[in-house]
């Protein structure tokens, strides 16, 4: 099953919370659940390769279409 982990990412506290939620879900459900956590995407690690807003919208929309659970 696929889960899209949504939530605010505007400050360090919110980012930490999304990372914690993603980690806990993966620990609890393992291979039974595929978690898509936007904050864990590669472009969040290297600010030099930031995608355009249009690219983010396209990827996020694709993930939403194939997701079963929205959290």
matplotlib code that plots the C-alpha trace (Angstrom):
import matplotlib.pyplot as plt

x = [0.0, 1.2, 1.0, 1.6, 2.9, 1.6, 2.1, 3.6, 7.4, 7.8, 10.1, 12.6, 10.1, 7.7, 10.5, 11.6, 8.1, 7.6, 11.0, 10.0, 6.6, 8.2, 10.7, 8.0, 5.7, 8.6, 9.6, 6.1, 4.9, 8.2, 7.7, 3.9, 3.7, 5.5, 5.8, 6.3, 7.6, 8.3, 10.9, 13.0, 13.3, 16.8, 16.4, 15.9, 19.5, 21.3, 19.9, 21.8, 19.5, 16.2, 13.4, 11.1, 7.6, 6.2, 8.4, 7.5, 3.8, 4.2, 6.0, 3.7, 0.6, 1.9, 2.5, -1.0, -2.7, -1.1, -1.5, -4.1, -3.6, -3.1, -1.7]
y = [0.0, 3.6, 6.5, 10.2, 12.0, 15.5, 18.4, 21.8, 22.2, 25.9, 25.7, 23.4, 22.0, 21.1, 19.5, 17.5, 16.3, 15.1, 13.3, 11.7, 10.6, 9.1, 7.2, 5.9, 4.8, 2.9, 1.3, 0.2, -1.0, -1.9, -3.3, -3.4, 0.4, 2.6, 6.0, 9.1, 11.9, 15.1, 16.3, 13.2, 13.9, 14.4, 18.0, 18.9, 17.8, 19.8, 23.3, 23.8, 21.4, 22.8, 21.9, 24.6, 25.0, 23.3, 20.3, 20.0, 20.2, 17.5, 15.0, 15.6, 15.3, 12.0, 10.6, 11.7, 9.9, 6.5, 6.9, 5.0, 6.6, 10.4, 11.2]
z = [0.0, -0.7, 1.7, 0.9, 4.0, 3.8, 6.2, 6.7, 6.0, 6.8, 9.8, 11.4, 13.9, 11.1, 9.1, 12.1, 12.7, 9.1, 9.2, 12.5, 11.2, 8.1, 10.2, 12.6, 9.8, 8.0, 11.3, 12.1, 8.7, 6.9, 3.4, 3.9, 3.3, 0.8, 2.3, 0.0, 2.2, 0.2, 2.7, 2.0, -1.7, -3.1, -4.0, -0.4, 0.3, -2.4, -2.7, -6.0, -7.8, -6.6, -9.1, -10.4, -8.9, -12.0, -11.6, -7.9, -8.8, -11.5, -9.3, -6.3, -8.5, -9.9, -6.4, -5.2, -8.1, -7.2, -3.4, -1.4, 2.0, 2.6, 6.1]

ax = plt.figure().add_subplot(projection="3d")
ax.plot(x, y, z, "-o")
ax.set_aspect("equal")
plt.show()
